[in-house]
Amino acid sequence: MKRLSLLLLSLAVPFSLMVSCGQSGSENAHLQARIDSLQNKLDSIYTPGTGAFMNTIVQPHHLKLWFAGQNKNWALAEYERQELMGGFEKIQKYHKNKPEATTIAMIFPAMNAVEKAIRDKDAVAFKSNFVTLTNTCNTCHQALKYEFNVIKVPTTNSFGNQSF
Ligand code: HEC
């Protein structure tokens, strides 16, 4: 995305110089056509929606984080926590202008508390902070009128092909 924007800029600067130097009309039109085509590409780049990030990143890593913590597998838990965080960061980055990008910050204190519990290898703190984390998922869903998406502390592990 950034690279394409740079490319557009690098085309736009010589283009405006040519205009001011009296470059031929057909070359200007050619450059304009290239800019338009690159802009079209930029506009049609696929970006997963918040629902897709939730479904493919946030939901599975929330579950895996729980089972890693339950098994006191702290290295795995920290890995899953970072993956989960990555999902939230992607929403902030790719949906900047949507309400979820600003609302998502409400989950960071709970994420930090889980991080500390992992660092301290504290199973009791992990459990209570994970409950707070899960409640905050729902607080955000309620705030954004997706209250029907109810998250709970996982009961069964749907990833039978991974050792926790
Ligand atoms: C910005 C605040 C926010 C936070 C924090 C948040 N969510 Fe979401 N979540 C949403 C929104 C908004 C949607 C609906 C998005 C859509 O469908 O476009 C959603 C949808 C979902 C869905 C439904 C996806 C589907 O396809 O069924 C799941 C599952 C989900 N979130 C899990 C979680 C979990 C787990 C957490 C906490 C670890 C969490 N969410 C935290 C805003 C949030």
Boltz pocket constraint, residues with backbone or C-beta under 6 A from the ligand:
constraints:
  - pocket:
      binder: B
      contacts: [[A, 49], [A, 50], [A, 51], [A, 52], [A, 54], [A, 55], [A, 58], [A, 59], [A, 62], [A, 99], [A, 100], [A, 101], [A, 103], [A, 104], [A, 106], [A, 107], [A, 133], [A, 134], [A, 136], [A, 137], [A, 138], [A, 140], [A, 141], [A, 144], [A, 146], [A, 149], [A, 151]]
      max_distance: 6.0
